[in-house]
Amino acid sequence: MKKFKKILPILILVIMSISIVGCKNKENSDKNLTKPTSIVSKNQQKNESKKESEKNSSVKKDNKSLKKRDKENKNKSTVNSKEKDIKKESSSKSVNVNKTKKVTASKALETKKDNKTFTLVVGKNIKGYTGKSQEIILKKRIDISENKSAMTYLRENLDLRDEGGFIYEINGVHNLYPIPMSQKTEQQKKLKIMGIDWFIYINGKKASVGANDLYPKSGDEILLDYHEWDKRELVKDSF
């Protein structure tokens, strides 16, 4: 009994030390168990934050691309509007140019109407009487100047040759008088054609004077006609 009493305190100490060591081991084991959990939770948080940042960056990228597209679309619309404005401006300019041309042309016509003019006609068989087909070589309106004879106008507008006021060639077409009998056709012999010449008419009537003494007036028509003729041409005021 005395021995037991001596041993009891020792046993109690041993038990207490064992229990203390056991508690410490339990705490350490609990700590070791909680550590992985905390690490896992931290890793999850990191992953989640990473994902969130990636989402945010992708959203930012999408926003940037959308902004870029909007900017491109705005630029395109601006370019298109500018092109439309340029087209409108050019069309309006062309319209204005056409209007100006029309106004200028109408003014020129009005001026021409206001100016005193006569009409010059050059032809073949217009006044002929042998059945040959008619041909107009030239028809032109000419402004009248003071103290200008018909001959002056003819020389200015035609390739003309004359002798003492008698016109015998215009633009390379030469007269023929008298026609040699050997050169006359059967029809010319039958119609008693005497020659082929240039004749001058004013307002449809044969001129009573030559081109040197003829002064056109406003509205007159002077005709130079090349045709065959017979003795009727020798009669005054014929045709």
Helices and strands as residue ranges (DSSP letters): H 2-114, E 117-124, E 135-143, H 150-157, E 160-163, E 166-170, E 173-174, G 181-183, H 186-191, E 195-202, E 205-206, G 211-213, E 221-229, G 231-234
